[in-house]
Every structure is written in C-alpha cells, then in structure tokens.
Amino acid sequence: MTEIVVWAPRASRVRVRTGGDDLPMRPAPDGDGWWLGPDLPPGTDYAFVLDDSDQARPDPASRWQPHGVHGPSRVYDQDAYPWQDGRWRGRDLTSAVVYELHVGTFTPGGTFSAATERLDHLVGLGITHVELLPVNAVNGVWNWGYDGVGWYAVHAPYGGPDGLKRFVDACHARGLAVLLDVVYNHLGPSGNYLPEFGPYLKSGRNTWGELVNVEEPAVRRFVIDNALMWLRDYHVDGLRLDAVHALQDSSPVHLLAELAGEVDALSKAAGRPLSLIAESDLNDPVMITPPPAGYGLAAQWDDDVHHALHAALTGERQGYYCDFGPLSVLAKTFTCAFLHDGTYSTFRGKDWGRPVDPAATAGWRFVVCLQNHDQVGNRAVGDRLPELVPPALLRVGAVLLLTSPFTPMLWMGEEWAASTRWPFFTSHPEPELARITAEGRVAEFAEHGWDVRQMIDPQDPAAHREAILDWDELASAEHRAMLELYRALIALRAAEPDLHDADLTRVAVDYDEDARWLVVHRGRFRVAANLGDSSAQLALAAREVVFSTGAVDLALDSITIGPQTAAIVRV
C-alpha cells in the first residue's frame, strides 16, 4: 500500500479521485502545504481535485502515467521489480566513451525493449556509457523529451517504469553504464498543472518558458528528490542536467552544489560512482570545481570543442560558429577546453566565460562531440554531418574526437555515418499548440540564419519517421567501413594510455593555418590531421604509423600526409 500525499499550498481543500469516488485529504500536522490521503494498492488509478473544481489533475510526483500527462496517475511499487544487477559496481567517467541516444528513434520500435536489442552493437563498438535523452512523461506520443511535465513518471509509450528498469538491467549485464538526461530548468507547454498546486514557478522567463522556483524549499526538494529517484530507484549511473545556466538561484548554496552533495552521499551509500554532468552555456569551470569554490559536479558538456571541430570541418560560420573555424581556435580548445574563457564572443556581443586551469582540471571532465541531438536537431532540416562534409573529412573528425584529452560522446548512428536526418518533432494533440510550436520553430531557425524553406513541420508525423535510424544501412560497404573505423579508434584509445590521457598540460598543438594541417601531441603519439585539399609534408620524426585514414609516407625527419587525411603516428 502507498500513502497518497501531495504538496498543494495553494489549495484550501484537496480530494483524491479514485474508483469513481472523491476521498477527502487532510492537512499534514506540521502544515507547510502538505496534504495526506488514503493508502492505495499498486495499480490503482487516482488524481487530485483541488478546492471546488471538478477537474481532476495528475499527481505532480506521479511515478506512472499510463493514460498520458493529462490522465490520472497510477500507484507504482518501486520495490516490486526483481533487479538482476547486484554485482554491478558502476563506472565513472575517467575512461568513458559515451553514446547519446533517443529511445523513440533509436529503433523503429521506439521502446526500451527495442533499444535493448541493439545493446550488443554498442558493446562491440566499445561504448562504456549509454546516455538517454529525457524519458519522463511528455505530451503526445513522440517528442524529443524536453517538453516533460511528469518529471517523476517514465513515458508510457517507451515502456513505462518497468521498461526503463529492464533496460538499465540489460545495460549493466553488458558492462554498460547508463546516463539519463533530466530537465529541471523548465516545463513543457501542455500538461503542466503544477502551478495549480503551488508556487513551482516564479516570475521571469528563460529561453523555454517560465522560471522554475528553485529558491522555494519544497520545489528545491522536488528537484533533488527527483534526481535521487533516478539514481536510487532506477539504478541509473549518472544524470546529464539540461541547460543549468537557465536555473536562476540566488540561495546561499546553489541548487547544483546542494544536489552534488546529496548525490555524493548516495554514491557512498550505494557503493558505486554516480556522476552529474552539466550542460552549461556559461563556459565556467565553477561547475566542476570542488566545493566550496565550485559546485562539485563530475563533468560538463563543452560546446566550444564541438564548434571548433564542426566549423573547421564544414567551413560554416553562421550563428554561434562565427568565432570558430581557424585551426588556432581548435588548438586552443584542445589545450584549454574553452575558446571563450573571458574573451569577446561575437555571437553574444560581450566577453564570455572564465579560464580553465589545465594543471588542476582533468580533460575527462569535459564531454565533447562531433554531433549531438542539439547540434543536429537544431538545424533547420536536422541534417547530420555526412550531408555537410565528404567521407574523408568525417574520418578526420572521428580521429580528432577519439584521440582528444576529453570524454568523447557519439550521437546515435554517427558511428556508421547514418544518412537519416533528425529534425525537431512533436505530437501535441492540441491544434493551437501544434500551430504555435511550428511557427515558433520557424522563427527561431530564421533568427539563427538557417534556411527554413525546406524545414518540415514538427507536427507532421513524417518528421518523426524521418528521424528513426535506418539500421539496414549497415549492410552497405561504405557504412560498414565507417563503423569499423570507429571501432578501431575506440579500441586504440582504450588500449593506449597516452591516447586517453586527460592531463591537459601534456597536450600541445602545432598547426599551419594556410595549409590547413595540425598535429596534436599525445604522449608518445602525434595525431596529424590534414584538412586541406593538397598533401602536406610535416617536420615530424615518426617511427610507426599506428592508424591512418589515407596515404601517409614516413621519411627520416618528416611525414607526408595526403589531403583530407588523419594519421596517428608513434614517435
């Protein structure tokens, strides 16, 4: 049996609607807006009725929404699932290779069960951590996941709470850690009934909507308890915290620091590493600096490395790529993590960021990529890198990414140069919301300089269908060749300590801006990349070519590397 409780300080009367009856709830003895109700058995549907309204609302902390975000909640017994991962001791990020995937488009089945059938592919690739885009309850059937309103409930079309547990169990059985993307900076546009219960939101807006009121103690607890739930009850190994720069908190102890402290305590109690990874636009090492000077998170996404790689490979300079592209920028990001570390950002029109101390900050604390859901999906048509650069440069990019001093992350399908686009898609049932979503997306893309004429309507079911990976592409020799390249690079990275060494003070980069080549120093190895259209002779005494994507000739004190070619040589 589960006691039904709810925080509803804005209500003067609360009832539980279940089995056709409205049962009264009583205020908690100590007040603070909590209401106590009856004990209900697992599997019971229930909802709340506030004051004199006749409208039933789902539980703000519902663990199960089988009828969608507007329907009643269902009592879920967290302890009933028979876990099989008792020997799992977790994996930290120190030698991680992360694979980001969206459950709904990773396979045609679009469920946890279907995704499980592809886990052996990830093991064979050399992946250590699977990162899921948000899986909490959202409006409609398909969605990226960032329109979540049921923060505690697992999206029913994916397989619900037991489906997620089975997926995590299956990952752990294969030695894969699981990271989960969670969103605490905003709520979705439909199904958000939280303001009817209490002050979950406060005045002001960020990019995606009204601000979450994390300075209110009960809301703060709502966020922290949610994070602990995923780590404790679902055995997830870490959380990627979406857009933490949109969390406005003037509390003496920032929400992120408080969360990191409680997660560290849970990690010690559970006997396995638990990682918090921030997505932050601030370029501020405060995220990963230990307390009391910083928040003490394990890692943060580093968009500057992505932008430097993307702009160098594609030549794009629009929008936020405007300061990126020169090899000098790539050299700085590979040695200092950030381009903008107090320097002027043309895109933002102001000085931005703070410097990283390479001697005190391990490179693995920065998660970097060639592609991810944002950098693909936030293009007007969702085109991936293979549409933008030739295969030879794709291979060069893979070599640079997978020999970098950072934590590399792949976007699903990247390893075989998937041709499927991944456009923005939604399935809001409300026609007016569907129209507003489509119009808003067009305006946003136009503002960033994208050509929106070929953009597909996010509400068109074809947008979702187009995003589903085509696994049949692996039958193609061209796609298989790219897969083998990724497998070989990941295996080489794992086997050679110098190639996953996270000491940024040991990284140096030589480059020639005009000839478009660079050489990254990685211990006993040199990673040479020629992005130009002509062969390049480099003053480099190499004993052995360990890996190459094209023609490389060794001489006594130099190597000649073909156009659009990368090579890893031992010196």
C-alpha positions as CSV (number, residue, x, y, z in Angstrom):
1,M,0.0,0.0,0.0
2,T,1.1,3.6,-0.7
3,E,0.0,6.6,1.2
4,I,-1.1,9.4,-1.1
5,V,0.5,12.7,-0.3
6,V,0.7,16.0,-2.2
7,W,2.2,19.4,-1.7
8,A,-0.6,21.9,-2.6
9,P,-0.2,25.1,-0.5
10,R,-2.5,27.0,-2.9
11,A,-5.5,24.8,-2.2
12,S,-7.8,25.1,0.8
13,R,-9.3,21.7,0.1
14,V,-7.9,18.6,-1.7
15,R,-9.6,15.3,-2.6
16,V,-8.3,12.1,-4.1
17,R,-10.5,10.8,-7.0
18,T,-10.2,7.1,-7.4
19,G,-12.6,4.3,-8.4
20,G,-15.4,6.9,-9.0
21,D,-15.1,8.4,-5.5
22,D,-13.7,11.7,-4.2
23,L,-12.0,10.9,-0.9
24,P,-11.0,13.9,1.4
25,M,-7.4,14.6,2.2
26,R,-6.3,16.2,5.5
27,P,-3.6,18.8,6.1
28,A,-0.4,17.5,7.4
29,P,0.0,18.2,11.2
30,D,3.1,20.4,10.6
31,G,1.4,22.3,7.7
32,D,3.8,23.7,5.0
33,G,1.1,22.9,2.4
34,W,1.3,19.1,2.6
35,W,-1.9,17.1,2.4
36,L,-2.3,13.4,3.5
37,G,-4.7,10.9,1.9
38,P,-5.6,7.3,1.9
39,D,-3.4,4.3,1.4
40,L,-3.9,2.8,-2.1
41,P,-2.6,-0.5,-3.5
42,P,-0.3,-0.7,-6.5
43,G,-2.0,-0.4,-9.8
44,T,-4.7,1.9,-8.5
45,D,-5.5,4.9,-10.7
46,Y,-6.0,8.2,-8.8
47,A,-6.0,12.0,-9.4
48,F,-6.4,15.1,-7.3
49,V,-9.3,17.6,-7.2
50,L,-8.5,21.0,-5.8
51,D,-10.8,23.3,-4.0
52,D,-14.3,23.5,-5.6
53,S,-13.1,22.5,-9.1
54,D,-14.4,19.3,-10.6
55,Q,-11.3,18.9,-12.8
56,A,-9.1,16.0,-11.8
57,R,-5.3,16.6,-12.0
58,P,-2.5,14.0,-12.1
59,D,-0.1,13.8,-9.2
60,P,2.8,16.2,-9.6
61,A,5.1,13.4,-8.4
62,S,3.4,10.6,-10.2
63,R,5.6,7.6,-10.9
64,W,3.3,6.2,-13.6
65,Q,1.1,8.0,-16.2
66,P,-0.3,5.2,-18.4
67,H,-3.0,7.4,-19.8
68,G,-0.7,10.3,-20.7
69,V,0.1,13.5,-18.9
70,H,-3.5,14.7,-18.8
71,G,-4.9,11.5,-17.4
72,P,-4.9,10.0,-13.9
73,S,-1.8,8.7,-12.1
74,R,-1.3,5.1,-11.2
75,V,0.2,3.9,-7.9
76,Y,3.6,2.2,-8.7
77,D,5.5,0.0,-6.3
78,Q,9.2,0.9,-6.8
79,D,10.3,-2.2,-4.8
80,A,8.5,-4.8,-6.9
81,Y,10.9,-5.0,-9.8
82,P,13.3,-8.0,-9.4
83,W,16.7,-6.4,-10.1
84,Q,19.4,-8.6,-11.6
85,D,22.4,-6.2,-11.4
86,G,23.5,-7.0,-7.8
87,R,27.1,-7.4,-8.9
88,W,27.2,-4.1,-10.8
89,R,29.7,-1.7,-9.2
90,G,29.3,1.2,-11.7
91,R,31.7,3.1,-14.0
92,D,33.0,6.6,-13.6
93,L,33.8,8.9,-16.5
94,T,37.6,8.7,-16.3
95,S,37.9,6.4,-19.4
96,A,34.4,6.8,-20.8
97,V,33.1,6.8,-24.3
98,V,29.5,8.0,-24.2
99,Y,26.8,7.2,-26.7
100,E,23.8,9.5,-26.8
101,L,20.5,8.1,-28.0
102,H,16.8,8.9,-28.2
103,V,14.7,5.9,-27.3
104,G,11.9,6.8,-29.6
105,T,14.0,7.0,-32.8
106,F,17.0,4.7,-32.0
107,T,15.0,1.8,-33.4
108,P,11.8,1.5,-35.5
109,G,10.2,0.0,-32.4
110,G,10.8,3.1,-30.4
111,T,10.8,1.4,-26.9
112,F,13.2,0.4,-24.2
113,S,12.7,-3.2,-25.2
114,A,13.6,-2.5,-28.8
115,A,16.6,-0.4,-27.8
116,T,17.8,-3.4,-25.6
117,E,18.1,-5.5,-28.8
118,R,20.8,-3.1,-30.1
119,L,22.9,-3.0,-26.9
120,D,25.4,-5.6,-28.2
121,H,26.1,-3.3,-31.1
122,L,27.2,-0.7,-28.6
123,V,29.3,-3.2,-26.7
124,G,31.0,-4.2,-29.9
125,L,31.7,-0.6,-30.7
126,G,33.5,-0.1,-27.4
127,I,30.9,2.2,-25.7
128,T,31.1,2.5,-21.9
129,H,28.2,4.8,-21.1
130,V,24.7,5.0,-22.8
131,E,23.2,8.4,-22.4
132,L,19.4,8.6,-22.9
133,L,17.6,11.7,-23.9
134,P,14.8,12.5,-21.3
135,V,12.4,9.6,-20.7
136,N,10.0,11.4,-18.4
137,A,6.3,11.8,-19.3
138,V,5.6,14.3,-22.1
139,N,2.5,15.5,-24.0
140,G,1.7,13.3,-27.0
141,V,3.4,10.1,-28.2
142,W,6.6,11.2,-29.7
143,N,8.8,14.1,-28.6
144,W,12.5,14.9,-28.1
145,G,11.7,14.7,-24.3
146,Y,12.4,18.3,-23.4
147,D,8.7,19.1,-23.1
148,G,8.4,17.0,-19.9
149,V,5.8,17.8,-17.4
150,G,5.7,14.5,-15.5
151,W,9.2,14.7,-14.1
152,Y,8.8,11.6,-11.9
153,A,7.0,9.3,-14.4
154,V,8.6,7.3,-17.2
155,H,7.0,8.0,-20.6
156,A,4.4,5.2,-21.1
157,P,4.9,4.7,-24.9
158,Y,8.5,3.8,-24.2
159,G,7.6,1.0,-21.8
160,G,6.9,2.9,-18.6
161,P,8.8,2.5,-15.3
162,D,9.4,-1.3,-15.5
163,G,10.6,-0.9,-19.1
164,L,13.3,1.6,-18.1
165,K,14.4,-0.8,-15.2
166,R,14.7,-3.7,-17.6
167,F,16.7,-1.5,-20.0
168,V,19.1,-0.4,-17.2
169,D,19.4,-4.1,-16.0
170,A,20.3,-5.2,-19.6
171,C,22.9,-2.4,-19.9
172,H,24.5,-3.4,-16.6
173,A,24.6,-7.0,-17.6
174,R,26.7,-6.0,-20.6
175,G,29.0,-3.7,-18.6
176,L,27.4,-0.5,-19.9
177,A,26.7,2.4,-17.5
178,V,23.5,4.4,-18.0
179,L,23.3,8.2,-18.0
180,L,19.9,9.9,-18.1
181,D,19.2,13.4,-19.4
182,V,17.0,15.3,-17.0
183,V,15.4,18.8,-17.3
184,Y,14.9,21.0,-14.3
185,N,15.1,24.4,-15.9
186,H,11.6,24.5,-17.5
187,L,8.4,22.5,-18.0
188,G,6.6,21.6,-21.3
189,P,3.8,23.7,-22.8
190,S,1.0,21.2,-22.1
191,G,0.1,19.1,-19.1
192,N,1.9,21.4,-16.6
193,Y,-0.6,21.5,-13.8
194,L,2.0,22.2,-11.1
195,P,1.1,25.9,-10.7
196,E,-2.4,24.9,-9.6
197,F,-0.9,23.1,-6.7
198,G,1.8,25.5,-5.5
199,P,4.5,28.1,-6.5
200,Y,6.6,25.8,-8.6
201,L,7.3,28.7,-11.0
202,K,8.4,32.2,-10.4
203,S,8.2,35.5,-12.4
204,G,10.6,35.7,-15.3
205,R,11.3,33.6,-18.3
206,N,14.2,31.7,-19.9
207,T,14.5,30.5,-23.5
208,W,11.9,27.8,-23.0
209,G,9.4,29.3,-20.6
210,E,8.7,30.4,-17.1
211,L,11.4,30.0,-14.4
212,V,11.4,27.1,-12.0
213,N,11.2,28.4,-8.5
214,V,14.2,26.6,-7.1
215,E,14.5,29.1,-4.3
216,E,11.3,27.7,-2.7
217,P,12.4,24.9,-0.3
218,A,9.6,22.5,-1.4
219,V,10.3,23.0,-5.1
220,R,14.0,22.6,-4.4
221,R,13.3,19.4,-2.6
222,F,11.1,18.3,-5.6
223,V,14.1,18.7,-7.9
224,I,16.7,17.0,-5.7
225,D,14.4,14.1,-4.8
226,N,13.7,13.5,-8.5
227,A,17.4,13.3,-9.2
228,L,17.9,10.9,-6.3
229,M,15.0,8.8,-7.5
230,W,16.6,8.0,-10.9
231,L,19.9,7.2,-9.3
232,R,18.5,5.1,-6.5
233,D,15.3,3.5,-7.7
234,Y,16.2,3.0,-11.4
235,H,19.9,2.2,-10.7
236,V,21.0,4.9,-13.3
237,D,24.7,5.7,-13.1
238,G,24.6,9.4,-13.7
239,L,22.5,12.4,-14.9
240,R,23.0,14.9,-17.6
241,L,21.5,18.2,-16.3
242,D,19.9,20.1,-19.1
243,A,20.8,23.8,-19.6
244,V,21.8,24.6,-16.0
245,H,22.5,28.2,-17.0
246,A,18.7,28.6,-17.1
247,L,18.4,27.8,-13.4
248,Q,18.2,31.1,-11.6
249,D,19.2,30.6,-7.9
250,S,20.3,33.2,-5.5
251,S,20.3,30.9,-2.5
252,P,23.4,30.9,-0.2
253,V,24.1,27.4,-1.5
254,H,23.3,26.9,-5.2
255,L,20.9,24.1,-6.1
256,L,23.7,22.4,-8.1
257,A,26.1,22.4,-5.2
258,E,23.4,21.0,-2.9
259,L,22.4,18.4,-5.4
260,A,26.0,17.3,-5.9
261,G,26.5,16.9,-2.1
262,E,23.4,14.7,-1.8
263,V,24.4,12.6,-4.9
264,D,27.9,12.1,-3.4
265,A,26.3,10.9,-0.2
266,L,24.1,8.5,-2.1
267,S,27.1,7.3,-4.1
268,K,29.0,6.4,-0.9
269,A,25.9,4.6,0.5
270,A,25.3,2.7,-2.8
271,G,29.0,1.7,-3.2
272,R,29.2,2.8,-6.8
273,P,30.1,6.0,-8.7
274,L,27.3,8.4,-9.5
275,S,28.0,11.2,-12.0
276,L,26.4,14.6,-12.5
277,I,27.1,16.2,-15.9
278,A,26.1,19.8,-16.6
279,E,25.0,21.2,-19.9
280,S,26.1,24.8,-19.4
281,D,26.4,27.7,-21.8
282,L,28.4,29.7,-19.3
283,N,31.9,28.4,-20.1
284,D,32.6,28.5,-16.4
285,P,34.7,25.8,-14.6
286,V,32.7,26.6,-11.4
287,M,30.5,23.6,-12.4
288,I,33.3,21.1,-12.0
289,T,35.4,22.9,-9.3
290,P,35.2,21.1,-5.9
291,P,33.3,22.9,-3.1
292,P,33.4,25.4,-1.5
293,A,34.8,27.3,-4.5
294,G,32.6,25.4,-7.0
295,Y,29.5,23.2,-7.4
296,G,31.4,19.9,-7.5
297,L,29.8,18.2,-10.5
298,A,31.7,15.4,-12.2
299,A,31.7,16.9,-15.7
300,Q,30.2,19.4,-18.1
301,W,29.4,19.5,-21.8
302,D,31.9,21.6,-23.8
303,D,30.3,23.1,-26.9
304,D,33.4,25.1,-27.8
305,V,35.2,21.9,-28.8
306,H,32.2,20.8,-30.9
307,H,32.0,24.2,-32.5
308,A,35.8,24.3,-33.3
309,L,35.6,20.8,-34.9
310,H,32.4,21.5,-36.8
311,A,33.5,24.8,-38.2
312,A,36.9,23.5,-39.1
313,L,35.4,20.5,-41.0
314,T,32.4,22.2,-42.6
315,G,33.5,25.8,-43.1
316,E,30.2,27.0,-41.6
317,R,30.5,30.4,-39.9
318,Q,26.8,31.4,-39.3
319,G,25.3,32.0,-35.9
320,Y,27.3,30.8,-33.0
321,Y,30.0,29.4,-35.3
322,C,31.2,32.9,-36.2
323,D,34.2,32.9,-34.0
324,F,35.2,29.3,-34.8
325,G,36.9,27.7,-37.8
326,P,40.5,28.7,-37.7
327,L,42.9,26.0,-36.6
328,S,44.2,28.3,-33.9
329,V,40.8,28.0,-32.3
330,L,40.9,24.2,-32.5
331,A,44.4,24.3,-30.9
332,K,43.2,26.5,-28.0
333,T,40.1,24.4,-27.3
334,F,42.2,21.2,-27.3
335,T,44.6,22.6,-24.7
336,C,42.4,25.0,-22.7
337,A,38.9,23.4,-23.1
338,F,37.2,26.7,-23.9
339,L,37.7,29.3,-26.7
340,H,35.7,31.9,-24.8
341,D,37.3,32.0,-21.4
342,G,36.9,35.7,-20.7
343,T,37.4,36.6,-24.4
344,Y,34.9,38.5,-26.6
345,S,32.1,36.4,-28.1
346,T,30.9,38.0,-31.3
347,F,27.7,35.9,-31.3
348,R,26.8,37.1,-27.7
349,G,28.2,40.6,-28.2
350,K,30.2,40.5,-24.9
351,D,33.1,39.0,-23.1
352,W,32.2,35.4,-22.1
353,G,33.4,32.6,-19.9
354,R,36.2,32.0,-17.4
355,P,39.5,30.2,-17.9
356,V,40.2,26.6,-17.0
357,D,43.3,25.8,-15.1
358,P,44.8,23.0,-17.1
359,A,47.0,21.9,-14.3
360,A,44.1,21.5,-11.9
361,T,41.3,20.3,-14.3
362,A,41.3,16.8,-15.9
363,G,40.2,16.8,-19.5
364,W,37.8,13.9,-19.0
365,R,35.6,16.4,-17.1
366,F,34.6,17.9,-20.4
367,V,32.2,15.9,-22.6
368,V,32.8,16.7,-26.3
369,C,31.4,15.6,-29.6
370,L,31.2,15.9,-33.4
371,Q,27.4,15.7,-33.3
372,N,24.7,15.5,-30.7
373,H,20.9,15.8,-30.6
374,D,21.1,19.6,-30.3
375,Q,23.7,20.3,-32.9
376,V,21.8,18.1,-35.4
377,G,18.2,18.6,-34.4
378,N,18.6,22.4,-34.1
379,R,19.5,22.7,-37.7
380,A,16.5,23.7,-39.9
381,V,16.2,20.3,-41.6
382,G,18.1,18.2,-39.0
383,D,20.9,17.3,-41.3
384,R,23.8,15.3,-39.9
385,L,27.5,15.9,-40.6
386,P,27.6,13.4,-43.5
387,E,25.5,15.8,-45.5
388,L,27.9,18.6,-44.9
389,V,31.3,17.2,-45.4
390,P,32.8,14.4,-47.6
391,P,33.5,11.0,-46.0
392,A,37.3,11.7,-45.9
393,L,36.7,14.6,-43.6
394,L,34.3,12.6,-41.5
395,R,37.1,10.2,-40.8
396,V,39.4,13.1,-39.9
397,G,36.9,14.4,-37.4
398,A,36.5,11.0,-35.9
399,V,40.2,10.7,-35.3
400,L,40.5,14.1,-33.7
401,L,37.5,13.4,-31.4
402,L,38.5,10.0,-30.3
403,T,42.1,10.9,-29.6
404,S,41.3,14.1,-27.7
405,P,42.0,14.5,-24.0
406,F,38.3,14.9,-23.3
407,T,35.4,12.5,-22.8
408,P,34.1,11.7,-26.3
409,M,30.4,11.3,-27.0
410,L,28.8,9.9,-30.1
411,W,25.4,10.7,-31.4
412,M,23.4,7.6,-32.3
413,G,24.2,6.4,-35.8
414,E,27.3,8.6,-36.1
415,E,29.5,5.5,-36.0
416,W,28.3,4.4,-39.4
417,A,27.7,7.8,-40.9
418,A,24.0,7.4,-40.7
419,S,22.2,9.3,-43.5
420,T,18.9,9.7,-41.7
421,R,18.1,13.3,-40.6
422,W,17.0,14.1,-37.1
423,P,14.6,17.1,-37.3
424,F,12.7,18.6,-34.5
425,F,9.4,16.7,-33.9
426,T,6.4,16.9,-31.6
427,S,3.0,15.3,-31.4
428,H,0.9,17.7,-29.4
429,P,-2.8,16.7,-29.6
430,E,-3.9,20.4,-29.3
431,P,-4.2,22.0,-32.8
432,E,-3.4,25.6,-31.5
433,L,-0.3,24.4,-29.6
434,A,0.8,22.5,-32.7
435,R,0.5,25.7,-34.8
436,I,2.3,27.8,-32.3
437,T,5.1,25.2,-32.0
438,A,5.6,25.1,-35.7
439,E,5.6,28.9,-36.1
440,G,7.9,29.4,-33.2
441,R,10.4,26.9,-34.5
442,V,10.5,28.6,-37.9
443,A,11.1,32.0,-36.3
444,E,13.9,30.6,-34.1
445,F,15.7,29.0,-37.0
446,A,15.3,32.0,-39.2
447,E,16.9,34.2,-36.5
448,H,19.9,31.9,-36.4
449,G,20.4,32.2,-40.1
450,W,19.1,28.8,-41.2
451,D,17.3,28.4,-44.5
452,V,13.8,27.4,-43.3
453,R,12.3,26.8,-46.7
454,Q,12.8,23.1,-46.6
455,M,12.0,22.7,-42.9
456,I,9.4,20.0,-42.1
457,D,6.5,20.9,-39.8
458,P,7.4,19.4,-36.4
459,Q,3.9,18.2,-36.0
460,D,4.0,16.3,-39.3
461,P,4.3,12.6,-38.4
462,A,6.9,12.4,-41.2
463,A,9.2,14.5,-39.1
464,H,9.3,11.7,-36.5
465,R,9.5,8.9,-39.1
466,E,12.4,10.7,-40.8
467,A,14.3,10.7,-37.5
468,I,14.3,7.0,-37.0
469,L,17.7,5.3,-37.6
470,D,17.9,3.0,-40.6
471,W,19.8,0.0,-39.3
472,D,19.7,-1.6,-42.8
473,E,22.4,0.9,-43.8
474,L,24.9,-1.4,-42.0
475,A,24.6,-3.7,-45.0
476,S,26.3,-1.1,-47.1
477,A,30.1,-1.4,-47.5
478,E,30.5,2.4,-47.1
479,H,28.6,2.5,-43.8
480,R,30.3,-0.7,-42.5
481,A,33.7,0.8,-43.3
482,M,32.9,3.9,-41.2
483,L,31.7,1.6,-38.4
484,E,35.0,-0.4,-38.5
485,L,36.9,2.9,-38.3
486,Y,35.1,4.0,-35.2
487,R,35.5,0.5,-33.6
488,A,39.3,0.6,-34.3
489,L,39.7,4.1,-33.0
490,I,37.8,3.4,-29.8
491,A,39.8,0.2,-29.2
492,L,43.0,2.1,-29.8
493,R,42.0,4.8,-27.4
494,A,41.2,2.2,-24.7
495,A,44.5,0.3,-25.3
496,E,46.9,3.3,-25.3
497,P,47.0,5.3,-22.1
498,D,48.6,8.3,-24.0
499,L,45.5,8.5,-26.2
500,H,43.1,8.8,-23.3
501,D,45.4,10.8,-21.1
502,A,43.3,13.6,-19.6
503,D,46.2,15.8,-18.5
504,L,45.7,19.0,-20.4
505,T,49.2,20.2,-19.6
506,R,50.6,17.4,-21.7
507,V,48.7,18.4,-24.8
508,A,50.3,20.6,-27.4
509,V,49.1,21.5,-30.9
510,D,51.2,22.6,-33.9
511,Y,49.3,23.9,-37.0
512,D,49.6,25.7,-40.3
513,E,46.5,27.9,-40.9
514,D,47.1,28.3,-44.6
515,A,48.0,24.7,-45.4
516,R,45.2,23.5,-43.1
517,W,47.1,20.9,-41.1
518,L,47.6,20.4,-37.4
519,V,49.4,18.0,-35.2
520,V,48.2,17.1,-31.7
521,H,50.9,15.9,-29.2
522,R,49.6,12.9,-27.2
523,G,52.5,11.5,-25.2
524,R,54.4,9.1,-27.4
525,F,51.9,9.7,-30.2
526,R,51.3,12.5,-32.7
527,V,47.8,12.9,-34.2
528,A,48.3,14.5,-37.6
529,A,45.3,15.9,-39.5
530,N,45.3,17.4,-42.9
531,L,42.1,19.2,-43.6
532,G,43.4,20.7,-46.8
533,D,43.0,19.6,-50.4
534,S,46.7,19.1,-51.0
535,S,49.2,16.7,-49.5
536,A,51.2,18.2,-46.6
537,Q,54.8,17.5,-45.5
538,L,55.2,17.8,-41.8
539,A,58.5,18.1,-39.9
540,L,57.8,15.1,-37.7
541,A,60.2,12.2,-37.0
542,A,57.8,9.2,-36.7
543,R,58.8,5.6,-36.1
544,E,55.5,4.0,-37.0
545,V,52.1,4.7,-38.4
546,V,49.6,3.3,-35.9
547,F,46.5,4.3,-37.7
548,S,45.7,6.2,-40.8
549,T,42.6,7.2,-42.8
550,G,44.6,7.7,-46.0
551,A,48.0,7.9,-47.6
552,V,50.9,8.6,-45.2
553,D,54.6,8.3,-46.1
554,L,57.4,8.3,-43.5
555,A,60.8,9.8,-44.1
556,L,63.7,10.3,-41.7
557,D,62.6,13.5,-40.2
558,S,59.2,14.1,-41.8
559,I,56.0,12.6,-42.9
560,T,53.9,13.3,-45.9
561,I,50.1,13.1,-45.3
562,G,47.5,13.0,-48.1
563,P,44.7,15.5,-48.4
564,Q,41.8,15.2,-46.0
565,T,43.6,12.5,-44.1
566,A,44.4,11.9,-40.5
567,A,47.1,9.7,-39.0
568,I,48.2,8.6,-35.6
569,V,52.0,8.0,-35.5
570,R,54.3,6.8,-32.8
571,V,57.5,9.0,-32.3
